[in-house]
Amino acid sequence: MAEPVRRTPALRRLAARLGGAVFVLWAVATLTFFAVRLIPGDPAEAILGGPGSQASAEALASVRAEYGLDQPILVQYLAQLGRLAGGDLGRSYALKLDVGPLVLSQLGGTLVLAGLALALAWLIALALATWSTRGGRIAARVGSGLEIVAASLPHFWLATALIVLFSIWLGVLPPISTPGPAGLVLPVLTLALPLAGFLGQIIREPLLTALESPFVLSALARGESARGVRWNHAIRHAAIPAISLSGWAFGSLISGAVVVETVFARPGLGRTLLNAVTVRDVPVVIGVVMVVAVAYILMTLLTDAATRIADPRTRAR
C-alpha cells in the first residue's frame, strides 16, 4: 500500500505541469489573437494583397464571409481556439500556404541559432565568473563591469557594431547570414554576449560563496586539488540558479531572434513573425507564437530536469 502513496506526489506534479502548460498555451493564443486585432488595418485587405490592391467592396465582403471576419470578435476567438485545439494552425493570408508546414520549415534555423547562442553564453559566463573569482580584487571589479556592460547591450546595436568590426573593418566574416559556419558567427555572438553577461552576474556571487563554504574546505582537506574543487564542487553549486533560469533565457533568445534574423537577413521564425505582423497575417502570427510557446515549455521542463541532476537536494525533496 506504500507504493501508491509514493506515486501520488509525482502524479500531482505531472498534473500540475500539464495544467500549467495548457494554461500558458491558452494565454498565449488569447493575448496574440486580441493583440493582432489591435493593429491598424483590415485583415480582409491583407488577404487580397494589402491596401495597395485596391480591392472592391464586394471582394472585401466576400473574403470577410469566407474567413469568418464578418462574425463578432468573440465568435472569431472561439473558432480560433477550436482550430488550435484540433492542431489546425490555419492558412496564411498573404502566402496562401498552410501555416503548420510553413512555421516548421523555419523552426530549425531559429532553434539552431538559439541553441548555439545559449551554449556560447554559458561558456563565456563560466569563463568570466571563474577568472573574476580567482584573479583578486581587480579581476573581480573588471569582471563585474564586463558582465554589466554585456548584459545591457541591445541586440540591434551589438549586431551593427559586430558587422562594422568584423565585416567592414577586418573583412573576416560575412555581414549577412550565409550557408555554413561562418554565417552563424555574428548572429550567435549577437545573441550570446548579452545573455553571457546576465548569466555571469548570476553565477559569480554564488561561486564566491561556495568557495568559502565548509564543503569546499573539506574537499581540500581530503587532498583534492584547487582546480578540481572549483570545477567539481563550487561551480556545480553556483550554476544551479543559472540552470533554473535557462528556460527563460532560451525564450529571450528566441524573441531576440526577431531582431537578429532581420539584421543579418537570416531565415527563421523571427523574420517570419515580423513579416506576418507587417501584413496582418493573423494565422502566421498565431502559429509562430504558439510554436515558440511550445518550445519554451519543453525547454523549461529540460532545465527543471537539469536542476534536479545538478542539485541532489531537489531530488530528495
N, C-alpha and C positions, 0 to 999 in steps of 0.2 A: 504493500500500500504506500510505501515511501516514494516509489518512482513517479507516480502521477503528481505528487506534491512537488518534487524537484522540477518536473516539466512545466508546472503552471507558470512560474515567473518567466521562463523562456517563451512560452506561448503568449503571455501578456505583452512581452517586449516586441514579439513579432507582430501581434495585432496592432500595437501602438505604432510601430514603424509603417505598416501598411496603411493604417488610417491617416497617419501624418503625410504619407506620400500622396494619397488620394486628395487630401485637403490642399496640399501645395499645388497639385496639377489643376484642381478646380479653381483655386485663387488666381493662378497664372492665366488660365483661359479666360476667366471673368474680367480681370484687370486689362488684359490685352484687348479683348473684344470691345470694351467701352472706351479704352484709350484711343484705339484706331478710329472709332466713330467720332472722336472729338477733333480729328484732323480736318481742316477746311477742305471742302471739295465734295464731289458726288461720286460714290463708288460706281454708279452706272456709267459715268463718263470714263472712268478708268478701264472698265470692261470693254468699252468701244474705242479705246485708243487714247484716252486722255482728253483734256479740254480742247486741244488743238484739232480734234477730229471733227468738230462742228456737227455733231450728230443731231438729227432731228428730234423733235419732242416725241414723235411716235416711236422712234427707235429706242429712246431712253425709257419710255413707258414699257415697251416690250421686254427690255433687259431687266428692268426692276421686277416685272411679274415673273420672269423666268428664274431669277435668282432669289426671289422672295424678299427683295429690298423694298417692296411696297407694303410689307407687313409691319405691324407695330414692332418697336425695338425689342420688347420683351419676347415676342414670338420668334424673332430672328435669333435672339440669345439662346432660347431653349432649343431651337432647331440646331444651332451650332454645337451646343453641349451634347445633343443626341448623336450628331455625326462623330464628334470626338470620342464619345463613349464606345462607339462601334468601330473605332480605329480608322475612320474616314477623315482625312485632313482637307478634303475638298479639291477644287481645281483652280489653278492660278487664273486670275482675271486677265493679267497682262500677257503671260506667256502661253496661255491655253494648254497647260500641262498639268498632270496630276501632281499635287503638292508633295505627297509622300515620297515618290522616287526622286523628285527634284531636290528636296531637302536632304535625303540620304546621300545623294551624289555629292553634295557639298560638305557633308558632315566629316568625312575622313580628313580632309585638309585642315579643318579647324581643330579637330582633336589632336592631330599630329603637332600642329603649332602650339596648342596649349600644353600638351604633354611634355614636349621638349622644353618649353619655357619654364614649366614647373620644376622639372629636373634640374635645369641650369640654375634656377633661382635657389634651390636647396643647396647645390654645390657652392655657390657664391656665398650664401648666408652662413653655411657651416665654416667655410674657409675664413671669412671675415670675423666671425664670432670667435673662432679658435685663436686666430692671430691677435685679436684685440685683448683677449683674456690672458695671454701668456707673454705679451710684449711689454708689460709695465704700464705705468700711468699714461705716458704719451701715446702709446699704441691704443689704449682704451679710449682716450679722447678722440684720436683720429678715426678709429673705427666707428665710434658713436656718431661722429659728424658725417662720415660717409654713408652710414645707414639712414640718417635723417634726410640727407640730400637725395639719395637714391629713391627713398620712399615717396618723396614729394614731387618727383619728375612726372609731368604729364606725358602721356603716350605720344600725342601729336608732336610736341616739341622735341622729345627724345628721338623720335623717328626722323624728323627733319635734321637734327644735329648729327645723327649717325650717317645719314645719306651724304651730308656735306663733308664729313670727315673721311669716311671710307670709300665713297664713290667718286666725289668730285676732287678732293684734295689728294688722297692716296691712290685712288683708282684701282683698288684691290677687290671690291665687291660690287655686284650689280645694284643699281638704285631701285630696281623693281624686282619682285619675286620671279625667279626663273626656275625651270626644272633642274633638280639636282640639289646637293647640299649647299652650294654657295648661295642660292636664292633664299635659303632659310635662315642664314646667319643674322642678318639685320632685323627681320621680323621677330625672331626668337629673342634676340638681345633687347629689343624694344619692350617686349612683354616681361622679360625676366628681371631686368635691373630694378624697376620699382618694387616688384614683389620680393626680390632678394633683400632690399633694404628693410622692408616690413618684417620679413621672417628673421632677419638678423637681430632686429630690436627685440623680438620675442625670445630668441634663443640665448642672447648674451647674458642677461641678468640671471636667469635660472642656471646657466652654466657657471657663473661666478659663485652662486650659492652652493651648487653641487660640489664644486672643487673644495669648499670649506666644510663639507658635511662629514659626519663620522664614518659613513661607509667608505668614503674615499680614503680617509686616514687608515682605516682597517685594511683596505686593499693594498696600500703602500706598505703597511707593516707586514703583510703576508709575502712581500717580495715582488709584487708586480711593478713593472716599470711605470714611470710617469706618463709616457705616451699611451701605454695600454690602459691605465686607469682612466685617462682622459677620454679615450675613444670607446672603451668597453663599458664604462660606468657613468661618467659625468655627462658626456654628450647625449647618451641614450636617455638619461633622466631629463636633461634640459630640453630635448627635442619634443617631448610629449605635448606641451601646449601648441607648438607649431604644427605638429602632426594633426592635432584636433582641428586646426583651422585650415588645413589643406583643402578640404572640400569647398569652403568659402573661397579660398584662393583660386581654385580651379574655375569656379563660377566667375570670379572677377577677370580671369584671363580670357574666358570666352566673351565676356562683354567688352573687354579691351580689344578683342579681335575685330570688332566693328571698325575701329579707327585704324588699326594696323593693316588689315587687309585692304582697306580703302587707300591708304597712303602708298603701300607697296604693290598695289594692283594685283593682289593675290586672291584667287578664287576661294570661296569658303562661305560659311554661314553668315559672317559679318557683312560682307558685301551684298549677299542675297537679301539679308534683312534690311539693309539701308536702301537698296533699290526698291524693295517692296513697299517700304514706308513712303518713299518719294512718290510712287504712283498709286498709293492707296490700294495695294493688292492685299486685301484683308486675309484671304486664305493662306497666302505665303507667310505673312507676318505671324499669324497664329500658329502655323505649322512649325516655323523656325523656333519660336519661343517655347512651344511645347516640347520639342525635341531637346532643346537646351535644358529645360527643366528636368526632363528625364535623366539626361546626362549628369546634371548636378546632384540629383537624388542618388544615383548609383555611385558617384564619387564620394558623397557623404557616407554611404554605407561602407565603402572601402576604407576611408580614413578612420571610421569607427573601429573596423576590424584591425587596422594597423595600430591604433592606440591600444587596443586590448593586447596585441602581441608585444608592444614596447613596454607596457606598464602592467606587471603581474597583479597589481592591486585591483585593477578593474576586473580581471578575470575572477579574482577571489570574491569581489562583491557580486 
